[in-house]
Amino acid sequence: MEITDVKIRKLDPEGKIKAIISITINNMVAIHDIRVVDGPNGIIVAMPSRRSHTGEYRDIVHPISRELRNKLFKSILDAYFRASQKEDGQKTCDYFTSDSSD
């Protein structure tokens, strides 16, 4: 599995939700609405979720293996931290990540 694209659709350094991310896997599958959140213990990645009829949030899509979770989260956070370092105030940006060494 290769993460072939990471797009930061919204970057908000002031809010609790720091970024909204989309990723593409193997140039075949896209996952949208991944959030980078400033949580109580630091920056976390929150996969797309939906509120159930009981009121709790359930992930719509999520990695099963620890290896895949680590690879996804590393790519997402790398792109987020690179984008957050930009000084031009740009709110959206694209990063191509194809690091097959992971």
Phi and psi restraints in degrees (range 20) as a CNS / XPLOR table:
assign (resid 1 and name C) (resid 2 and name N)
       (resid 2 and name CA) (resid 2 and name C) 1.0 -128.4 20.0 2
assign (resid 2 and name N) (resid 2 and name CA)
       (resid 2 and name C) (resid 3 and name N) 1.0 132.0 20.0 2
assign (resid 2 and name C) (resid 3 and name N)
       (resid 3 and name CA) (resid 3 and name C) 1.0 -84.9 20.0 2
assign (resid 3 and name N) (resid 3 and name CA)
       (resid 3 and name C) (resid 4 and name N) 1.0 109.9 20.0 2
assign (resid 3 and name C) (resid 4 and name N)
       (resid 4 and name CA) (resid 4 and name C) 1.0 -96.4 20.0 2
assign (resid 4 and name N) (resid 4 and name CA)
       (resid 4 and name C) (resid 5 and name N) 1.0 -12.5 20.0 2
assign (resid 4 and name C) (resid 5 and name N)
       (resid 5 and name CA) (resid 5 and name C) 1.0 -160.0 20.0 2
assign (resid 5 and name N) (resid 5 and name CA)
       (resid 5 and name C) (resid 6 and name N) 1.0 141.2 20.0 2
assign (resid 5 and name C) (resid 6 and name N)
       (resid 6 and name CA) (resid 6 and name C) 1.0 -130.1 20.0 2
assign (resid 6 and name N) (resid 6 and name CA)
       (resid 6 and name C) (resid 7 and name N) 1.0 122.8 20.0 2
assign (resid 6 and name C) (resid 7 and name N)
       (resid 7 and name CA) (resid 7 and name C) 1.0 -117.7 20.0 2
assign (resid 7 and name N) (resid 7 and name CA)
       (resid 7 and name C) (resid 8 and name N) 1.0 128.8 20.0 2
assign (resid 7 and name C) (resid 8 and name N)
       (resid 8 and name CA) (resid 8 and name C) 1.0 -94.8 20.0 2
assign (resid 8 and name N) (resid 8 and name CA)
       (resid 8 and name C) (resid 9 and name N) 1.0 110.0 20.0 2
assign (resid 8 and name C) (resid 9 and name N)
       (resid 9 and name CA) (resid 9 and name C) 1.0 -84.0 20.0 2
assign (resid 9 and name N) (resid 9 and name CA)
       (resid 9 and name C) (resid 10 and name N) 1.0 -28.7 20.0 2
assign (resid 9 and name C) (resid 10 and name N)
       (resid 10 and name CA) (resid 10 and name C) 1.0 -149.4 20.0 2
assign (resid 10 and name N) (resid 10 and name CA)
       (resid 10 and name C) (resid 11 and name N) 1.0 133.9 20.0 2
assign (resid 10 and name C) (resid 11 and name N)
       (resid 11 and name CA) (resid 11 and name C) 1.0 -123.8 20.0 2
assign (resid 11 and name N) (resid 11 and name CA)
       (resid 11 and name C) (resid 12 and name N) 1.0 119.9 20.0 2
assign (resid 11 and name C) (resid 12 and name N)
       (resid 12 and name CA) (resid 12 and name C) 1.0 -132.2 20.0 2
assign (resid 12 and name N) (resid 12 and name CA)
       (resid 12 and name C) (resid 13 and name N) 1.0 93.4 20.0 2
assign (resid 12 and name C) (resid 13 and name N)
       (resid 13 and name CA) (resid 13 and name C) 1.0 -67.2 20.0 2
assign (resid 13 and name N) (resid 13 and name CA)
       (resid 13 and name C) (resid 14 and name N) 1.0 -16.7 20.0 2
assign (resid 13 and name C) (resid 14 and name N)
       (resid 14 and name CA) (resid 14 and name C) 1.0 -90.4 20.0 2
assign (resid 14 and name N) (resid 14 and name CA)
       (resid 14 and name C) (resid 15 and name N) 1.0 -30.9 20.0 2
assign (resid 14 and name C) (resid 15 and name N)
       (resid 15 and name CA) (resid 15 and name C) 1.0 -86.7 20.0 2
assign (resid 15 and name N) (resid 15 and name CA)
       (resid 15 and name C) (resid 16 and name N) 1.0 174.4 20.0 2
assign (resid 15 and name C) (resid 16 and name N)
       (resid 16 and name CA) (resid 16 and name C) 1.0 -70.4 20.0 2
assign (resid 16 and name N) (resid 16 and name CA)
       (resid 16 and name C) (resid 17 and name N) 1.0 -39.1 20.0 2
assign (resid 16 and name C) (resid 17 and name N)
       (resid 17 and name CA) (resid 17 and name C) 1.0 -85.4 20.0 2
assign (resid 17 and name N) (resid 17 and name CA)
       (resid 17 and name C) (resid 18 and name N) 1.0 108.7 20.0 2
assign (resid 17 and name C) (resid 18 and name N)
       (resid 18 and name CA) (resid 18 and name C) 1.0 -79.7 20.0 2
assign (resid 18 and name N) (resid 18 and name CA)
       (resid 18 and name C) (resid 19 and name N) 1.0 -31.5 20.0 2
assign (resid 18 and name C) (resid 19 and name N)
       (resid 19 and name CA) (resid 19 and name C) 1.0 -159.7 20.0 2
assign (resid 19 and name N) (resid 19 and name CA)
       (resid 19 and name C) (resid 20 and name N) 1.0 152.6 20.0 2
assign (resid 19 and name C) (resid 20 and name N)
       (resid 20 and name CA) (resid 20 and name C) 1.0 -113.7 20.0 2
assign (resid 20 and name N) (resid 20 and name CA)
       (resid 20 and name C) (resid 21 and name N) 1.0 127.5 20.0 2
assign (resid 20 and name C) (resid 21 and name N)
       (resid 21 and name CA) (resid 21 and name C) 1.0 -123.6 20.0 2
assign (resid 21 and name N) (resid 21 and name CA)
       (resid 21 and name C) (resid 22 and name N) 1.0 147.1 20.0 2
assign (resid 21 and name C) (resid 22 and name N)
       (resid 22 and name CA) (resid 22 and name C) 1.0 -123.6 20.0 2
assign (resid 22 and name N) (resid 22 and name CA)
       (resid 22 and name C) (resid 23 and name N) 1.0 140.8 20.0 2
assign (resid 22 and name C) (resid 23 and name N)
       (resid 23 and name CA) (resid 23 and name C) 1.0 -124.7 20.0 2
assign (resid 23 and name N) (resid 23 and name CA)
       (resid 23 and name C) (resid 24 and name N) 1.0 155.4 20.0 2
assign (resid 23 and name C) (resid 24 and name N)
       (resid 24 and name CA) (resid 24 and name C) 1.0 -120.8 20.0 2
assign (resid 24 and name N) (resid 24 and name CA)
       (resid 24 and name C) (resid 25 and name N) 1.0 135.7 20.0 2
assign (resid 24 and name C) (resid 25 and name N)
       (resid 25 and name CA) (resid 25 and name C) 1.0 -113.2 20.0 2
assign (resid 25 and name N) (resid 25 and name CA)
       (resid 25 and name C) (resid 26 and name N) 1.0 125.6 20.0 2
assign (resid 25 and name C) (resid 26 and name N)
       (resid 26 and name CA) (resid 26 and name C) 1.0 54.1 20.0 2
assign (resid 26 and name N) (resid 26 and name CA)
       (resid 26 and name C) (resid 27 and name N) 1.0 29.3 20.0 2
assign (resid 26 and name C) (resid 27 and name N)
       (resid 27 and name CA) (resid 27 and name C) 1.0 52.8 20.0 2
assign (resid 27 and name N) (resid 27 and name CA)
       (resid 27 and name C) (resid 28 and name N) 1.0 26.6 20.0 2
assign (resid 27 and name C) (resid 28 and name N)
       (resid 28 and name CA) (resid 28 and name C) 1.0 -130.1 20.0 2
assign (resid 28 and name N) (resid 28 and name CA)
       (resid 28 and name C) (resid 29 and name N) 1.0 -31.4 20.0 2
assign (resid 28 and name C) (resid 29 and name N)
       (resid 29 and name CA) (resid 29 and name C) 1.0 -131.1 20.0 2
assign (resid 29 and name N) (resid 29 and name CA)
       (resid 29 and name C) (resid 30 and name N) 1.0 132.9 20.0 2
assign (resid 29 and name C) (resid 30 and name N)
       (resid 30 and name CA) (resid 30 and name C) 1.0 -111.8 20.0 2
assign (resid 30 and name N) (resid 30 and name CA)
       (resid 30 and name C) (resid 31 and name N) 1.0 141.1 20.0 2
assign (resid 30 and name C) (resid 31 and name N)
       (resid 31 and name CA) (resid 31 and name C) 1.0 -121.5 20.0 2
assign (resid 31 and name N) (resid 31 and name CA)
       (resid 31 and name C) (resid 32 and name N) 1.0 121.2 20.0 2
assign (resid 31 and name C) (resid 32 and name N)
       (resid 32 and name CA) (resid 32 and name C) 1.0 -106.8 20.0 2
assign (resid 32 and name N) (resid 32 and name CA)
       (resid 32 and name C) (resid 33 and name N) 1.0 166.1 20.0 2
assign (resid 32 and name C) (resid 33 and name N)
       (resid 33 and name CA) (resid 33 and name C) 1.0 64.8 20.0 2
assign (resid 33 and name N) (resid 33 and name CA)
       (resid 33 and name C) (resid 34 and name N) 1.0 33.7 20.0 2
assign (resid 33 and name C) (resid 34 and name N)
       (resid 34 and name CA) (resid 34 and name C) 1.0 -80.4 20.0 2
assign (resid 34 and name N) (resid 34 and name CA)
       (resid 34 and name C) (resid 35 and name N) 1.0 132.1 20.0 2
assign (resid 34 and name C) (resid 35 and name N)
       (resid 35 and name CA) (resid 35 and name C) 1.0 -110.0 20.0 2
assign (resid 35 and name N) (resid 35 and name CA)
       (resid 35 and name C) (resid 36 and name N) 1.0 139.5 20.0 2
assign (resid 35 and name C) (resid 36 and name N)
       (resid 36 and name CA) (resid 36 and name C) 1.0 -100.9 20.0 2
assign (resid 36 and name N) (resid 36 and name CA)
       (resid 36 and name C) (resid 37 and name N) 1.0 119.4 20.0 2
assign (resid 36 and name C) (resid 37 and name N)
       (resid 37 and name CA) (resid 37 and name C) 1.0 -122.4 20.0 2
assign (resid 37 and name N) (resid 37 and name CA)
       (resid 37 and name C) (resid 38 and name N) 1.0 141.0 20.0 2
assign (resid 37 and name C) (resid 38 and name N)
       (resid 38 and name CA) (resid 38 and name C) 1.0 -85.4 20.0 2
assign (resid 38 and name N) (resid 38 and name CA)
       (resid 38 and name C) (resid 39 and name N) 1.0 94.3 20.0 2
assign (resid 38 and name C) (resid 39 and name N)
       (resid 39 and name CA) (resid 39 and name C) 1.0 -88.0 20.0 2
assign (resid 39 and name N) (resid 39 and name CA)
       (resid 39 and name C) (resid 40 and name N) 1.0 179.7 20.0 2
assign (resid 39 and name C) (resid 40 and name N)
       (resid 40 and name CA) (resid 40 and name C) 1.0 -64.1 20.0 2
assign (resid 40 and name N) (resid 40 and name CA)
       (resid 40 and name C) (resid 41 and name N) 1.0 -23.7 20.0 2
assign (resid 40 and name C) (resid 41 and name N)
       (resid 41 and name CA) (resid 41 and name C) 1.0 -112.9 20.0 2
assign (resid 41 and name N) (resid 41 and name CA)
       (resid 41 and name C) (resid 42 and name N) 1.0 22.3 20.0 2
assign (resid 41 and name C) (resid 42 and name N)
       (resid 42 and name CA) (resid 42 and name C) 1.0 113.7 20.0 2
assign (resid 42 and name N) (resid 42 and name CA)
       (resid 42 and name C) (resid 43 and name N) 1.0 -168.4 20.0 2
assign (resid 42 and name C) (resid 43 and name N)
       (resid 43 and name CA) (resid 43 and name C) 1.0 -73.2 20.0 2
assign (resid 43 and name N) (resid 43 and name CA)
       (resid 43 and name C) (resid 44 and name N) 1.0 130.8 20.0 2
assign (resid 43 and name C) (resid 44 and name N)
       (resid 44 and name CA) (resid 44 and name C) 1.0 -130.3 20.0 2
assign (resid 44 and name N) (resid 44 and name CA)
       (resid 44 and name C) (resid 45 and name N) 1.0 162.8 20.0 2
assign (resid 44 and name C) (resid 45 and name N)
       (resid 45 and name CA) (resid 45 and name C) 1.0 -106.0 20.0 2
assign (resid 45 and name N) (resid 45 and name CA)
       (resid 45 and name C) (resid 46 and name N) 1.0 127.6 20.0 2
assign (resid 45 and name C) (resid 46 and name N)
       (resid 46 and name CA) (resid 46 and name C) 1.0 -115.6 20.0 2
assign (resid 46 and name N) (resid 46 and name CA)
       (resid 46 and name C) (resid 47 and name N) 1.0 120.3 20.0 2
assign (resid 46 and name C) (resid 47 and name N)
       (resid 47 and name CA) (resid 47 and name C) 1.0 -72.0 20.0 2
assign (resid 47 and name N) (resid 47 and name CA)
       (resid 47 and name C) (resid 48 and name N) 1.0 161.6 20.0 2
assign (resid 47 and name C) (resid 48 and name N)
       (resid 48 and name CA) (resid 48 and name C) 1.0 -57.6 20.0 2
assign (resid 48 and name N) (resid 48 and name CA)
       (resid 48 and name C) (resid 49 and name N) 1.0 137.4 20.0 2
assign (resid 48 and name C) (resid 49 and name N)
       (resid 49 and name CA) (resid 49 and name C) 1.0 -140.1 20.0 2
assign (resid 49 and name N) (resid 49 and name CA)
       (resid 49 and name C) (resid 50 and name N) 1.0 167.9 20.0 2
assign (resid 49 and name C) (resid 50 and name N)
       (resid 50 and name CA) (resid 50 and name C) 1.0 -139.4 20.0 2
assign (resid 50 and name N) (resid 50 and name CA)
       (resid 50 and name C) (resid 51 and name N) 1.0 145.3 20.0 2
assign (resid 50 and name C) (resid 51 and name N)
       (resid 51 and name CA) (resid 51 and name C) 1.0 -78.6 20.0 2
assign (resid 51 and name N) (resid 51 and name CA)
       (resid 51 and name C) (resid 52 and name N) 1.0 129.7 20.0 2
assign (resid 51 and name C) (resid 52 and name N)
       (resid 52 and name CA) (resid 52 and name C) 1.0 -82.6 20.0 2
assign (resid 52 and name N) (resid 52 and name CA)
       (resid 52 and name C) (resid 53 and name N) 1.0 174.5 20.0 2
assign (resid 52 and name C) (resid 53 and name N)
       (resid 53 and name CA) (resid 53 and name C) 1.0 -65.3 20.0 2
assign (resid 53 and name N) (resid 53 and name CA)
       (resid 53 and name C) (resid 54 and name N) 1.0 -18.5 20.0 2
assign (resid 53 and name C) (resid 54 and name N)
       (resid 54 and name CA) (resid 54 and name C) 1.0 -87.7 20.0 2
assign (resid 54 and name N) (resid 54 and name CA)
       (resid 54 and name C) (resid 55 and name N) 1.0 -5.8 20.0 2
assign (resid 54 and name C) (resid 55 and name N)
       (resid 55 and name CA) (resid 55 and name C) 1.0 96.6 20.0 2
assign (resid 55 and name N) (resid 55 and name CA)
       (resid 55 and name C) (resid 56 and name N) 1.0 -7.8 20.0 2
assign (resid 55 and name C) (resid 56 and name N)
       (resid 56 and name CA) (resid 56 and name C) 1.0 -88.1 20.0 2
assign (resid 56 and name N) (resid 56 and name CA)
       (resid 56 and name C) (resid 57 and name N) 1.0 153.9 20.0 2
assign (resid 56 and name C) (resid 57 and name N)
       (resid 57 and name CA) (resid 57 and name C) 1.0 -90.4 20.0 2
assign (resid 57 and name N) (resid 57 and name CA)
       (resid 57 and name C) (resid 58 and name N) 1.0 135.1 20.0 2
assign (resid 57 and name C) (resid 58 and name N)
       (resid 58 and name CA) (resid 58 and name C) 1.0 -126.3 20.0 2
assign (resid 58 and name N) (resid 58 and name CA)
       (resid 58 and name C) (resid 59 and name N) 1.0 135.0 20.0 2
assign (resid 58 and name C) (resid 59 and name N)
       (resid 59 and name CA) (resid 59 and name C) 1.0 -62.1 20.0 2
assign (resid 59 and name N) (resid 59 and name CA)
       (resid 59 and name C) (resid 60 and name N) 1.0 137.8 20.0 2
assign (resid 59 and name C) (resid 60 and name N)
       (resid 60 and name CA) (resid 60 and name C) 1.0 -82.2 20.0 2
assign (resid 60 and name N) (resid 60 and name CA)
       (resid 60 and name C) (resid 61 and name N) 1.0 -40.0 20.0 2
assign (resid 60 and name C) (resid 61 and name N)
       (resid 61 and name CA) (resid 61 and name C) 1.0 -141.0 20.0 2
assign (resid 61 and name N) (resid 61 and name CA)
       (resid 61 and name C) (resid 62 and name N) 1.0 142.6 20.0 2
assign (resid 61 and name C) (resid 62 and name N)
       (resid 62 and name CA) (resid 62 and name C) 1.0 -161.0 20.0 2
assign (resid 62 and name N) (resid 62 and name CA)
       (resid 62 and name C) (resid 63 and name N) 1.0 152.7 20.0 2
assign (resid 62 and name C) (resid 63 and name N)
       (resid 63 and name CA) (resid 63 and name C) 1.0 -71.8 20.0 2
assign (resid 63 and name N) (resid 63 and name CA)
       (resid 63 and name C) (resid 64 and name N) 1.0 144.9 20.0 2
assign (resid 63 and name C) (resid 64 and name N)
       (resid 64 and name CA) (resid 64 and name C) 1.0 -90.6 20.0 2
assign (resid 64 and name N) (resid 64 and name CA)
       (resid 64 and name C) (resid 65 and name N) 1.0 -46.5 20.0 2
assign (resid 64 and name C) (resid 65 and name N)
       (resid 65 and name CA) (resid 65 and name C) 1.0 -87.6 20.0 2
assign (resid 65 and name N) (resid 65 and name CA)
       (resid 65 and name C) (resid 66 and name N) 1.0 151.2 20.0 2
assign (resid 65 and name C) (resid 66 and name N)
       (resid 66 and name CA) (resid 66 and name C) 1.0 -62.4 20.0 2
assign (resid 66 and name N) (resid 66 and name CA)
       (resid 66 and name C) (resid 67 and name N) 1.0 -38.3 20.0 2
assign (resid 66 and name C) (resid 67 and name N)
       (resid 67 and name CA) (resid 67 and name C) 1.0 -60.6 20.0 2
assign (resid 67 and name N) (resid 67 and name CA)
       (resid 67 and name C) (resid 68 and name N) 1.0 -47.0 20.0 2
assign (resid 67 and name C) (resid 68 and name N)
       (resid 68 and name CA) (resid 68 and name C) 1.0 -67.0 20.0 2
assign (resid 68 and name N) (resid 68 and name CA)
       (resid 68 and name C) (resid 69 and name N) 1.0 -42.2 20.0 2
assign (resid 68 and name C) (resid 69 and name N)
       (resid 69 and name CA) (resid 69 and name C) 1.0 -57.8 20.0 2
assign (resid 69 and name N) (resid 69 and name CA)
       (resid 69 and name C) (resid 70 and name N) 1.0 -47.2 20.0 2
assign (resid 69 and name C) (resid 70 and name N)
       (resid 70 and name CA) (resid 70 and name C) 1.0 -62.1 20.0 2
assign (resid 70 and name N) (resid 70 and name CA)
       (resid 70 and name C) (resid 71 and name N) 1.0 -42.0 20.0 2
assign (resid 70 and name C) (resid 71 and name N)
       (resid 71 and name CA) (resid 71 and name C) 1.0 -64.7 20.0 2
assign (resid 71 and name N) (resid 71 and name CA)
       (resid 71 and name C) (resid 72 and name N) 1.0 -46.7 20.0 2
assign (resid 71 and name C) (resid 72 and name N)
       (resid 72 and name CA) (resid 72 and name C) 1.0 -61.2 20.0 2
assign (resid 72 and name N) (resid 72 and name CA)
       (resid 72 and name C) (resid 73 and name N) 1.0 -50.9 20.0 2
assign (resid 72 and name C) (resid 73 and name N)
       (resid 73 and name CA) (resid 73 and name C) 1.0 -65.3 20.0 2
assign (resid 73 and name N) (resid 73 and name CA)
       (resid 73 and name C) (resid 74 and name N) 1.0 -36.8 20.0 2
assign (resid 73 and name C) (resid 74 and name N)
       (resid 74 and name CA) (resid 74 and name C) 1.0 -63.2 20.0 2
assign (resid 74 and name N) (resid 74 and name CA)
       (resid 74 and name C) (resid 75 and name N) 1.0 -46.0 20.0 2
assign (resid 74 and name C) (resid 75 and name N)
       (resid 75 and name CA) (resid 75 and name C) 1.0 -62.8 20.0 2
assign (resid 75 and name N) (resid 75 and name CA)
       (resid 75 and name C) (resid 76 and name N) 1.0 -42.8 20.0 2
assign (resid 75 and name C) (resid 76 and name N)
       (resid 76 and name CA) (resid 76 and name C) 1.0 -65.4 20.0 2
assign (resid 76 and name N) (resid 76 and name CA)
       (resid 76 and name C) (resid 77 and name N) 1.0 -48.4 20.0 2
assign (resid 76 and name C) (resid 77 and name N)
       (resid 77 and name CA) (resid 77 and name C) 1.0 -69.7 20.0 2
assign (resid 77 and name N) (resid 77 and name CA)
       (resid 77 and name C) (resid 78 and name N) 1.0 -35.7 20.0 2
assign (resid 77 and name C) (resid 78 and name N)
       (resid 78 and name CA) (resid 78 and name C) 1.0 -59.3 20.0 2
assign (resid 78 and name N) (resid 78 and name CA)
       (resid 78 and name C) (resid 79 and name N) 1.0 -46.6 20.0 2
assign (resid 78 and name C) (resid 79 and name N)
       (resid 79 and name CA) (resid 79 and name C) 1.0 -64.6 20.0 2
assign (resid 79 and name N) (resid 79 and name CA)
       (resid 79 and name C) (resid 80 and name N) 1.0 -41.4 20.0 2
assign (resid 79 and name C) (resid 80 and name N)
       (resid 80 and name CA) (resid 80 and name C) 1.0 -61.9 20.0 2
assign (resid 80 and name N) (resid 80 and name CA)
       (resid 80 and name C) (resid 81 and name N) 1.0 -48.3 20.0 2
assign (resid 80 and name C) (resid 81 and name N)
       (resid 81 and name CA) (resid 81 and name C) 1.0 -66.7 20.0 2
assign (resid 81 and name N) (resid 81 and name CA)
       (resid 81 and name C) (resid 82 and name N) 1.0 -35.4 20.0 2
assign (resid 81 and name C) (resid 82 and name N)
       (resid 82 and name CA) (resid 82 and name C) 1.0 -64.1 20.0 2
assign (resid 82 and name N) (resid 82 and name CA)
       (resid 82 and name C) (resid 83 and name N) 1.0 -44.1 20.0 2
assign (resid 82 and name C) (resid 83 and name N)
       (resid 83 and name CA) (resid 83 and name C) 1.0 -66.9 20.0 2
assign (resid 83 and name N) (resid 83 and name CA)
       (resid 83 and name C) (resid 84 and name N) 1.0 -37.1 20.0 2
assign (resid 83 and name C) (resid 84 and name N)
       (resid 84 and name CA) (resid 84 and name C) 1.0 -70.7 20.0 2
assign (resid 84 and name N) (resid 84 and name CA)
       (resid 84 and name C) (resid 85 and name N) 1.0 -16.4 20.0 2
assign (resid 84 and name C) (resid 85 and name N)
       (resid 85 and name CA) (resid 85 and name C) 1.0 -84.4 20.0 2
assign (resid 85 and name N) (resid 85 and name CA)
       (resid 85 and name C) (resid 86 and name N) 1.0 -12.4 20.0 2
assign (resid 85 and name C) (resid 86 and name N)
       (resid 86 and name CA) (resid 86 and name C) 1.0 -63.9 20.0 2
assign (resid 86 and name N) (resid 86 and name CA)
       (resid 86 and name C) (resid 87 and name N) 1.0 140.9 20.0 2
assign (resid 86 and name C) (resid 87 and name N)
       (resid 87 and name CA) (resid 87 and name C) 1.0 -100.8 20.0 2
assign (resid 87 and name N) (resid 87 and name CA)
       (resid 87 and name C) (resid 88 and name N) 1.0 -4.5 20.0 2
assign (resid 87 and name C) (resid 88 and name N)
       (resid 88 and name CA) (resid 88 and name C) 1.0 -87.5 20.0 2
assign (resid 88 and name N) (resid 88 and name CA)
       (resid 88 and name C) (resid 89 and name N) 1.0 2.8 20.0 2
assign (resid 88 and name C) (resid 89 and name N)
       (resid 89 and name CA) (resid 89 and name C) 1.0 73.1 20.0 2
assign (resid 89 and name N) (resid 89 and name CA)
       (resid 89 and name C) (resid 90 and name N) 1.0 14.1 20.0 2
assign (resid 89 and name C) (resid 90 and name N)
       (resid 90 and name CA) (resid 90 and name C) 1.0 -62.4 20.0 2
assign (resid 90 and name N) (resid 90 and name CA)
       (resid 90 and name C) (resid 91 and name N) 1.0 134.3 20.0 2
assign (resid 90 and name C) (resid 91 and name N)
       (resid 91 and name CA) (resid 91 and name C) 1.0 -93.7 20.0 2
assign (resid 91 and name N) (resid 91 and name CA)
       (resid 91 and name C) (resid 92 and name N) 1.0 -20.4 20.0 2
assign (resid 91 and name C) (resid 92 and name N)
       (resid 92 and name CA) (resid 92 and name C) 1.0 -134.0 20.0 2
assign (resid 92 and name N) (resid 92 and name CA)
       (resid 92 and name C) (resid 93 and name N) 1.0 150.9 20.0 2
assign (resid 92 and name C) (resid 93 and name N)
       (resid 93 and name CA) (resid 93 and name C) 1.0 -161.3 20.0 2
assign (resid 93 and name N) (resid 93 and name CA)
       (resid 93 and name C) (resid 94 and name N) 1.0 159.2 20.0 2
assign (resid 93 and name C) (resid 94 and name N)
       (resid 94 and name CA) (resid 94 and name C) 1.0 -115.3 20.0 2
assign (resid 94 and name N) (resid 94 and name CA)
       (resid 94 and name C) (resid 95 and name N) 1.0 138.2 20.0 2
assign (resid 94 and name C) (resid 95 and name N)
       (resid 95 and name CA) (resid 95 and name C) 1.0 -129.2 20.0 2
assign (resid 95 and name N) (resid 95 and name CA)
       (resid 95 and name C) (resid 96 and name N) 1.0 127.0 20.0 2
assign (resid 95 and name C) (resid 96 and name N)
       (resid 96 and name CA) (resid 96 and name C) 1.0 -91.4 20.0 2
assign (resid 96 and name N) (resid 96 and name CA)
       (resid 96 and name C) (resid 97 and name N) 1.0 120.5 20.0 2
assign (resid 96 and name C) (resid 97 and name N)
       (resid 97 and name CA) (resid 97 and name C) 1.0 -122.6 20.0 2
assign (resid 97 and name N) (resid 97 and name CA)
       (resid 97 and name C) (resid 98 and name N) 1.0 116.6 20.0 2
assign (resid 97 and name C) (resid 98 and name N)
       (resid 98 and name CA) (resid 98 and name C) 1.0 -138.2 20.0 2
assign (resid 98 and name N) (resid 98 and name CA)
       (resid 98 and name C) (resid 99 and name N) 1.0 72.4 20.0 2
assign (resid 98 and name C) (resid 99 and name N)
       (resid 99 and name CA) (resid 99 and name C) 1.0 -102.9 20.0 2
assign (resid 99 and name N) (resid 99 and name CA)
       (resid 99 and name C) (resid 100 and name N) 1.0 89.2 20.0 2
assign (resid 99 and name C) (resid 100 and name N)
       (resid 100 and name CA) (resid 100 and name C) 1.0 -77.1 20.0 2
assign (resid 100 and name N) (resid 100 and name CA)
       (resid 100 and name C) (resid 101 and name N) 1.0 1.5 20.0 2
assign (resid 100 and name C) (resid 101 and name N)
       (resid 101 and name CA) (resid 101 and name C) 1.0 -78.2 20.0 2
assign (resid 101 and name N) (resid 101 and name CA)
       (resid 101 and name C) (resid 102 and name N) 1.0 -12.6 20.0 2
